[in-house]
Amino acid sequence: MTISEIKAHLTEHGVKPSLPRIKIFDYLIKYKSHPTVDEIYNALSSELVTLSKTTVYNTLDLFIKNNIAIAILIEDKETRYDADTSNHGHFKCTQCNKVYDFDYDLSNYQIEQLKGFKATEYHTYIKGICKECYKSLKH
C-alpha cells in the first residue's frame, strides 16, 4: 500500500491520517510479524522523534475501534497487532516466539449448532513449533 492509499484507507474508516497514524499503519502492513506496542515504538521512534508509547497504544486502540486492525491475545501478558482484519488463525512458535497467519475454513466446524446465536467474529490460536525451529531440533 502506498502512503496515499494508506491515507485514503484511514479516512474511509473514520481515522484522521496524521503522520504517526500513517507510519504505524504502514508498519503493521509491512511487517507481518504481529508486532507488540514495544516493537512498533522501537522501530519508529528514531524516525518520529515525538512518538511516545502512549501514542502507539492510542493509535492501535483507534485502529481496532475502526476495524482496521485487530488485537491478538495469544499470551495473557502480551498483545500483538495485525492489520489483516479478515477471519484467519494465528500460530505462535514456542521456540522463537514468531506468530504466523494461517487460513482455515470455519464451515468444517459446527457453528450452526449455536442455534439462536449470531457469531460476529472468531479467533483461533495454536501454539507449537514452527517449521524452521522444528528442523533445527531434528539436527
HUSULLIN-V558383 format. One record per helix or strand. SS is the DSSP state (~ for helix, > for strand). FROM is the first residue (numbers start at 1). TO is the last residue. If there is no record, write none. Layout:
BEGIN
ss:SS from:FROM to:TO
ss:SS from:FROM to:TO
END
This chain:
BEGIN
ss:~ from:3 to:12
ss:~ from:19 to:30
ss:~ from:37 to:44
ss:~ from:53 to:65
ss:> from:70 to:75
ss:> from:78 to:82
ss:> from:89 to:93
ss:> from:99 to:102
ss:~ from:106 to:108
ss:~ from:111 to:113
ss:> from:125 to:128
ss:~ from:131 to:138
END
